[in-house]
Amino acid sequence: SSIEMAESSEPVCFFTCSLFDEMCTACASFRETVQFFSNYEGYVDEVEREETIAYLLTYYLESETETEFDEADSDDEEEEKMRQEAVEQIQREREEEHVPSALSIRYSRRCDICFFSNPPTRVAFISCGHLSCIHCAKHLAETGLILKTAICPFCRNPSKFVRIFEEEYRPSPPSFSTVLLSPS
C-alpha cells in the first residue's frame, strides 16, 4: 500500500495537522523520515520506498503508543500506591486513638426528644428499637394512657419500652507502670 503525499511532500495521514498551524510530533517525524529516504531515491524504487516509510512510521507510532500506555500504567500504579498509603495511614491513626467506642462521634447517648446530652437512664421502644431518656418515655406513656402504651415519637408506632442497662464510661487514672514507661 502506498501513502498519500501532498504536492508539498507533507503527510496527509493525520487529521490533527490539518486543524493546527504546527505539525504534530508524528507528522514531523514522518516528514523527517520521508526527507531521509528521499535522499536514497536511486537505492530503492518508489514502491519499496513508500512501503519502508509506512513501516517505519507504523513502528514509530506503535512505540510512542506503548510508551504512553506504560506511562499511564505507571501513573495508575503510583495513584494506587498513594491511595493504599493513605488508607494505611488512616488505619494507623485509628489504632493510635485511645478513645473508647462509647465516646466516638458515631455513638451518642443524647436523647433526641429533649436533647439532653448524657441522660442517666435510657430506654428502648420494643416495637421499633428507637432510644430516648427515661423521663421522655414516661411522659410519652402518661400522654398515651388511653392506648395504655407509649407512642414512639420517631416512627409513631405504639410500643412499650424497656430500660437499657449501660456501663458509664469513667476514664481510669494511668497505672504506675504506664507512668514509669512513658517517654519524658
NORRAHU-V499168 format. One record per backbone hydrogen bond with DSSP energy under -1.0 kcal/mol. NH is the residue of the N-H (numbers start at 1). CO is the residue of the C=O. E is the energy in kcal/mol with one decimal. If there is no record, write none. Layout:
BEGIN
((NH | CO | E) (NH | CO | E))
END
This chain:
BEGIN
((6 | 10 | -1.8) (9 | 6 | -1.9) (19 | 16 | -1.0) (20 | 16 | -1.3) (28 | 24 | -2.6) (29 | 25 | -2.5) (30 | 26 | -2.4) (31 | 27 | -2.8) (32 | 28 | -2.3) (33 | 29 | -2.4) (34 | 30 | -2.7) (35 | 31 | -2.6) (36 | 32 | -2.5) (37 | 33 | -2.6) (38 | 34 | -1.9) (40 | 37 | -1.2) (41 | 38 | -1.0) (43 | 40 | -1.1) (44 | 40 | -1.2) (49 | 45 | -2.1) (50 | 46 | -2.1) (51 | 47 | -2.4) (52 | 48 | -2.6) (53 | 49 | -2.5) (54 | 50 | -2.5) (55 | 51 | -2.6) (56 | 52 | -2.9) (57 | 53 | -2.7) (58 | 54 | -2.5) (59 | 55 | -2.7) (60 | 56 | -2.6) (61 | 57 | -2.8) (62 | 58 | -2.6) (63 | 59 | -2.3) (64 | 60 | -2.2) (65 | 61 | -2.5) (66 | 62 | -2.7) (67 | 63 | -1.9) (68 | 64 | -2.4) (69 | 65 | -2.6) (70 | 66 | -2.8) (71 | 67 | -2.6) (72 | 68 | -2.5) (73 | 69 | -3.2) (74 | 70 | -2.5) (75 | 71 | -2.3) (76 | 72 | -2.6) (77 | 73 | -2.7) (78 | 74 | -2.5) (79 | 75 | -2.8) (80 | 76 | -2.6) (81 | 77 | -2.4) (82 | 78 | -2.7) (83 | 79 | -2.6) (84 | 80 | -2.6) (85 | 81 | -2.4) (86 | 82 | -2.2) (87 | 83 | -2.2) (88 | 84 | -2.4) (89 | 85 | -2.3) (90 | 86 | -2.2) (91 | 87 | -2.3) (92 | 88 | -2.4) (93 | 89 | -2.4) (94 | 90 | -2.2) (95 | 91 | -2.2) (96 | 92 | -1.9) (97 | 93 | -1.1) (103 | 100 | -1.9) (104 | 101 | -1.2) (111 | 116 | -2.3) (115 | 111 | -1.7) (123 | 132 | -3.0) (124 | 162 | -2.6) (125 | 130 | -2.7) (126 | 160 | -2.9) (129 | 125 | -2.7) (132 | 123 | -1.9) (134 | 121 | -2.0) (137 | 133 | -2.0) (138 | 134 | -2.5) (139 | 135 | -2.0) (140 | 136 | -2.4) (141 | 137 | -2.2) (142 | 138 | -2.4) (143 | 139 | -2.0) (144 | 140 | -1.0) (145 | 142 | -1.1) (149 | 144 | -1.6) (150 | 159 | -1.3) (152 | 157 | -2.6) (156 | 152 | -2.1) (159 | 150 | -3.5) (162 | 124 | -2.3) (164 | 122 | -2.9) (179 | 175 | -1.9) (180 | 176 | -1.9) (181 | 177 | -2.0) (182 | 178 | -1.2))
END
